[in-house]
Amino acid sequence: MRYILEHFGVAVAAVTGVLAARGKRVDLFGVIVLAVVTAFGGGTIRDLCLGSAPVFWVQDPRFLLNAVVVAVATFFVARLHPFPVTALLVADAFALALFTMAGAEKALSLQASPGIVVAMGVITGVAGGMLRDALTGEVPLVLRTQIYLYATAALAGALAFVLLNCWLPDVRTNMIAAIVITLGLRLGAIRWKVTLPEFEPKPDTPEP
């Protein structure tokens, strides 16, 4: 199931890479680079951390073909029919949920400890988007205020996956449940503008 999730995740992440290029005056080659970095960033870091070589998209070049074809198609479709502003956030939510579970399941399959499974899930989910935002000169989504439970949703989904595996032996069902949790939290937070408290130091009390 991880293979299917990663292919869907790569496709959706490639779409977010293209949409993030809007207004940045990037040509087709630049759009493809953004799409590929977004699609492969998190999974590459995960595989390097886990010592899984070669990394997933080098081992199976069909992932690269997937990302490039989707990026080119999205590039031309978006030029004819501009996507709404919220399309990037929604597409990114799907990529987040799919990649989080793909990363967590791979770590689990390699007999990683529960904490590492959660960490690899979160890293796989958010790292590609962070690299995409850095390349486009934006503050990464995961670091922005008013971001509406981005990494938090990935963390909750990965934790749910680990806990479910403690009680239920069906990894596939647990992955689906955790994807629903991650996606539901992220989309719900976007819809109702749910955020975590910001760090704001207490202002200095003026001297009398």
C-alpha positions in Angstrom: 0.0 0.0 0.0 2.9 2.4 0.7 3.9 2.2 -3.0 0.4 3.4 -4.0 0.4 6.1 -1.4 3.8 7.4 -2.5 2.7 7.6 -6.1 -0.5 9.6 -5.2 1.6 11.7 -2.8 4.2 12.4 -5.5 1.5 13.5 -7.9 -0.3 15.8 -5.5 3.0 17.2 -4.2 4.0 18.0 -7.8 0.8 19.9 -8.2 1.5 22.0 -5.1 5.0 22.7 -6.5 3.5 24.1 -9.7 0.9 26.1 -7.8 3.5 27.6 -5.5 5.3 28.9 -8.6 2.4 31.1 -9.5 3.4 34.8 -9.5 7.1 34.0 -9.2 7.9 34.4 -12.9 9.3 30.9 -13.2 9.6 29.1 -16.6 8.5 25.5 -17.3 11.9 24.1 -16.3 11.8 26.0 -13.0 8.3 24.7 -12.4 9.4 21.1 -13.0 12.3 21.6 -10.5 9.9 22.9 -7.9 7.5 20.1 -8.5 10.3 17.4 -8.2 11.8 19.0 -5.1 8.4 19.1 -3.4 7.5 15.6 -4.4 10.8 14.0 -3.4 12.2 16.2 -0.6 10.6 14.5 2.4 11.0 10.9 1.1 14.6 11.5 0.3 15.4 12.8 3.7 13.5 9.9 5.3 15.4 7.3 3.2 18.8 8.8 4.0 17.9 8.9 7.7 16.8 5.3 7.7 19.8 4.2 5.7 17.5 2.9 2.9 19.5 3.1 -0.3 19.0 3.9 -3.0 16.3 6.4 -2.2 12.8 5.5 -3.4 12.7 7.6 -6.6 16.2 6.4 -7.7 15.2 2.8 -7.0 12.0 3.2 -9.1 12.3 5.9 -11.9 8.5 5.8 -12.4 8.2 8.2 -9.5 10.3 10.7 -11.4 8.1 10.2 -14.5 5.0 10.7 -12.4 6.2 14.0 -11.0 7.4 15.4 -14.3 4.2 14.4 -16.2 1.9 15.8 -13.5 4.0 19.0 -13.3 3.9 19.7 -17.0 0.2 18.9 -17.2 -0.6 21.2 -14.3 1.5 23.9 -15.7 -0.5 24.1 -18.9 -3.9 23.6 -17.3 -3.2 26.3 -14.8 -2.3 28.7 -17.6 -5.7 28.2 -19.2 -7.8 27.8 -16.0 -6.3 29.5 -13.0 -6.8 27.5 -9.7 -8.4 29.3 -6.7 -6.0 30.5 -4.0 -7.2 27.8 -1.6 -6.2 25.0 -4.1 -2.6 25.1 -2.9 -3.6 24.6 0.8 -6.0 21.8 0.0 -3.6 20.0 -2.4 -0.9 20.4 0.2 -3.2 18.9 2.9 -3.6 15.7 0.8 0.1 15.5 0.1 0.8 15.9 3.8 -1.5 13.1 4.8 -0.3 10.7 2.1 3.4 11.3 2.7 3.1 11.2 6.5 1.6 7.7 6.4 4.0 6.5 3.7 7.0 7.7 5.8 5.6 6.2 9.0 4.9 2.9 7.4 8.3 2.6 5.8 10.0 3.3 9.1 7.7 0.7 10.7 8.6 -1.9 8.1 12.3 -1.3 8.8 11.7 -2.2 12.5 12.2 1.4 13.7 11.2 2.4 17.2 7.8 4.1 17.7 9.4 7.5 18.2 11.4 7.2 15.0 8.3 6.0 13.2 6.5 9.2 14.2 9.5 11.4 13.4 9.9 9.8 9.9 6.2 10.3 9.3 6.3 14.0 10.1 9.6 14.6 8.2 8.3 12.9 5.1 5.1 14.9 5.3 6.5 18.4 5.8 10.1 18.5 4.4 9.1 18.6 0.7 6.9 21.6 1.3 9.6 23.3 3.3 12.1 23.0 0.5 9.5 24.2 -2.0 8.8 27.3 0.1 12.5 28.0 0.6 13.1 27.9 -3.2 10.3 30.3 -3.9 11.5 32.7 -1.2 8.6 32.1 1.1 8.6 31.4 4.8 7.9 27.6 5.0 4.3 26.7 5.9 5.4 24.8 8.9 7.0 27.9 10.4 4.3 30.5 9.6 1.9 31.9 12.1 -1.8 31.3 11.2 -0.9 28.1 9.4 -3.8 26.0 10.8 -2.3 22.8 12.3 0.2 21.8 9.5 2.9 19.8 11.2 0.6 19.2 14.1 -1.8 17.3 11.9 1.1 15.2 10.6 2.2 14.5 14.2 -1.3 13.5 15.2 -1.7 11.2 12.2 1.7 9.5 12.8 0.9 9.1 16.5 -2.5 7.6 15.7 -0.8 5.1 13.3 1.7 4.0 16.0 -1.0 3.6 18.6 -3.4 1.8 16.3 -0.6 -0.7 15.5 -0.3 -1.5 19.2 -3.9 -2.8 19.2 -4.8 -3.8 15.7 -2.6 -6.0 13.5 -4.1 -4.7 10.2 -1.5 -2.1 9.1 -3.4 -1.2 5.9 -6.6 -0.3 7.9 -4.5 1.6 10.4 -2.9 3.6 7.6 -6.2 4.6 6.2 -7.5 5.6 9.6 -4.4 7.7 10.2 -4.7 9.4 6.8 -8.3 10.4 7.6 -7.2 11.8 10.9 -4.3 13.8 9.4 -6.4 15.1 6.5 -9.4 15.8 8.7 -7.4 17.8 11.2 -5.7 19.8 8.5 -8.7 20.6 6.4 -10.8 21.3 9.5 -8.2 23.7 10.8 -8.1 25.5 7.5 -11.9 25.7 7.4 -12.3 26.9 10.9 -9.0 28.7 11.2 -7.7 26.7 14.1 -4.2 27.6 15.2 -1.8 26.8 18.0 -0.9 29.6 20.5 1.8 31.9 19.3 5.0 32.6 21.3 4.7 36.2 22.4 6.9 37.3 25.3 5.1 39.3 28.0 5.7 43.0 27.3 7.9 44.8 29.8 6.0 46.5 32.5 6.7 50.2 32.3 8.5 51.7 35.3 6.4 54.0 37.5 
